[in-house]
Structure formats: structure tokens, C-alpha cells
């Protein structure tokens, strides 16, 4: 099992403006955020369809910022499960 994340960008139309969406995923879960938003959508693949909303401490505007958030949150979740 790998905990290494890959980060991808997608463009989606959101109302009348296009928004950039970042997604960080590994083999267990994914984190999705709209650029410049602090609300991160978290899904653990063992619970498909159970979306959790997480709050970042500041708006996330780059792939690196989402990656850092995902790695920190995931490490915390792994610690809690042991």
C-alpha cells in the first residue's frame, strides 16, 4: 500500500465561470478542492459515497498547497487508526 499522492488539475464549469479544481489521490483516498477555496472534499475509498468536508487553515490556490494539506491530513488519519 502506497501513501504517495498524485495531484491532477481539471477544469469544470461552475455557474458561468470556469473554476480550476485540484485533486490529490493515493490508493486509499482522495482530496478535492476548488482553487482559492478552503473547503476540501475528502473521500476514503473504503467508504465510497461518504464525502467529508474538511477546512484548510487558508484558501488553497496551488497543487503544492493541496498536496501539503493532503499529506498532513492523511498522516494524521493514519496515526489515529493505529
C-alpha positions as CSV (number, residue, x, y, z in Angstrom):
1,X,0.0,0.0,0.0
2,X,1.4,3.3,-1.0
3,X,0.5,6.6,0.6
4,X,2.2,8.7,-2.1
5,X,-0.2,11.2,-3.6
6,X,-0.6,12.2,-7.2
7,X,-2.1,15.6,-8.0
8,X,-4.2,16.4,-11.0
9,X,-5.9,19.5,-12.3
10,X,-9.2,19.6,-14.0
11,X,-11.3,22.5,-15.4
12,X,-15.0,22.4,-14.7
13,X,-17.7,24.9,-15.5
14,X,-19.1,26.3,-12.3
15,X,-22.1,28.5,-12.9
16,X,-20.9,31.0,-15.6
17,X,-17.2,30.9,-14.6
18,X,-14.7,28.1,-15.1
19,X,-13.1,27.0,-11.9
20,X,-9.8,25.1,-11.5
21,X,-10.2,22.0,-9.5
22,X,-7.3,20.2,-7.8
23,X,-7.4,16.6,-6.9
24,X,-4.8,14.8,-4.7
25,X,-5.3,11.0,-4.6
26,X,-3.5,7.9,-3.4
27,X,-4.6,4.3,-3.4
28,X,-6.8,4.8,-0.3
29,X,-8.4,8.2,-0.6
30,X,-8.7,11.5,-2.4
31,X,-8.9,15.2,-1.6
32,X,-10.6,17.6,-4.0
33,X,-10.7,21.4,-3.7
34,X,-11.7,24.3,-6.0
35,X,-8.8,26.8,-6.5
36,X,-8.9,29.6,-3.9
37,X,-11.3,27.7,-1.6
38,X,-10.5,26.4,1.9
39,X,-13.2,23.7,1.9
40,X,-11.6,20.4,0.9
41,X,-13.8,17.3,-0.1
42,X,-12.3,14.1,1.3
43,X,-13.3,10.6,0.3
44,X,-11.9,7.4,1.7
45,X,-12.3,4.6,-0.8
46,X,-13.3,2.1,1.9
47,X,-16.5,4.3,2.3
48,X,-17.5,5.3,-1.3
49,X,-20.2,7.9,-1.3
50,X,-19.3,9.2,2.2
51,X,-17.9,12.6,1.5
52,X,-16.3,14.5,4.4
53,X,-15.8,18.3,4.3
54,X,-12.5,19.4,5.7
55,X,-11.4,23.0,6.4
56,X,-8.0,24.1,5.4
57,X,-6.4,26.9,7.5
58,X,-6.2,29.1,4.4
59,X,-7.5,29.1,0.8
60,X,-5.7,26.6,-1.4
61,X,-4.6,28.0,-4.7
62,X,-1.9,25.7,-5.9
63,X,-1.3,22.0,-6.4
64,X,1.6,22.1,-3.9
65,X,-0.7,23.6,-1.2
66,X,-3.2,20.8,-1.7
67,X,-0.5,18.2,-1.7
68,X,0.9,19.5,1.6
69,X,-2.7,19.6,3.1
70,X,-3.4,16.0,1.9
71,X,-0.1,14.6,3.2
72,X,-0.5,16.2,6.6
73,X,-4.2,15.2,7.0
74,X,-3.5,11.7,5.8
75,X,-0.6,11.2,8.1
76,X,-2.8,12.4,11.0
77,X,-5.6,9.9,10.0
78,X,-3.1,7.0,9.8
79,X,-1.8,7.8,13.3
80,X,-5.3,7.9,14.7
81,X,-6.1,4.5,13.2
82,X,-3.2,2.7,14.9
